[in-house]
Amino acid sequence: MSTSIPLIESLYESNFRRKSDSVFRRVPAYVCDSCLNFSGNSYLALQDCREVIDEAARLSGDIFSGNMASRLISQSSPLYDLLESELADWKKCESALVFNSGYAANVGIIQAICDRHTDIFCDRLNHASILNGSLLSGARLLRYRHNDMGHLEELLHNSSSRHRLIVTDTVFSMDGDCAPLADICELGERYRCAVMVDEAHAAGIFGDSASGLVEDAGVESAVHIRMGTLSKAVAGLGGFFAGSAEIRDYLVNNASSFIYSTGLPHSILAFNLAAVRYIRKNPHLGKRLLDKAVKLREAFVSIGLDCMNSTTQIVPVLAGSAERALELSSFLKTHGISAPAIRTPTVPKGTDRIRFSVHLGIEDDDVESVFQIMRKIIANIHPTPPA
Ligand SMILES: Cc1ncc(COP(=O)(O)O)c(C=O)c1O
């Protein structure tokens, strides 16, 4: 095949540059069961929870088929209605709408509700799907410095658009810190802005009924759009909107990723529903998870590692360069620990890191072993760049 086509050549050149800069991404090999896995997002370890699996099997009966078309054309699973009622009830909202992934939910919601007359105020560290939805909508995108309320207010103050949206992750996926929701909502109210939050890494963990950080911060009435995913603590697949019935109707009519994509299979909906019900029956699991994360973080900090501003189950260890992050991650792998190197462009240059994602499958002994291994590793390679 000819490679002298300029467009194709430019792809090869991009790959080459990424390899030279140690930021080339590869799909990792299957993580064996004997590996101590800190790389997943199934925080409550529900992917192999017997009670959830049995309930999912009961709910799906002997139907394992997928839907036949987009949900607007042909909805083939009664579980969609049950799941959406369960989610709305959990979030104490009028209604919910399930999308095929969290990514599809963010892109679909933002593309639908914003247009070129809208100003979107977006935290710099928000997830890529929020950024992509914003770009797709054609809105004016104003990114404020991470969690910097002074900067957000300055941008709001200078905006003359009537249609304004503030959007933030509640728990930041690569830093493990939390958005100041009370302050964001206060600014939202003062500047008559709609507020949208992404609870991907908070649902199942924070709040008395484990519905997320919005509940924990007591700001339910000031948040107009609550987005969540079914692929993290829930351990299934899908994403969702929770909010008013009017907004749900609007999304059904305008969100392209909902309208033009085939729905989820019945068996996945059964797993999602079983797992959400399980979490609602066991809302204390998040507290247990956060206690584990505190132990790991305190152990790392005690040997001089920089866990950034993490206060959640996501515990980053700053490496400072892509090469160093790769080196640390592969060292951990040789000791039977899977913890990914997170590099630019996923995180800002120079903040490359290892991301330890704590889950309930991690025992206290495991925390101790990973700590001892990290101690051994940093005696050989220093994890932060010399001052
Ligand atoms: C903050 C945040 N939002 C949205 C998503 C996308 O969710 P999903 O994996 O369900 O597509 C992710 C996934 O990593 C995420 O971290």
The ligand as a Gaussian input file, in Angstrom:
#p B3LYP/6-31G(d) Opt

LIG

0 1
 C      -14.927000      12.325000      34.944000
 C      -15.319000      11.338000      33.895000
 N      -16.420000      11.575000      33.161000
 C      -16.827000      10.752000      32.194000
 C      -16.129000       9.600000      31.919000
 C      -16.601000       8.700000      30.822000
 O      -17.309000       7.642000      31.410000
 P      -17.405000       6.228000      30.669000
 O      -16.128000       5.500000      30.965000
 O      -18.606000       5.596000      31.283000
 O      -17.569000       6.491000      29.224000
 C      -14.992000       9.290000      32.640000
 C      -14.227000       8.063000      32.325000
 O      -13.114000       7.858000      32.614000
 C      -14.560000      10.184000      33.649000
 O      -13.447000       9.958000      34.351000

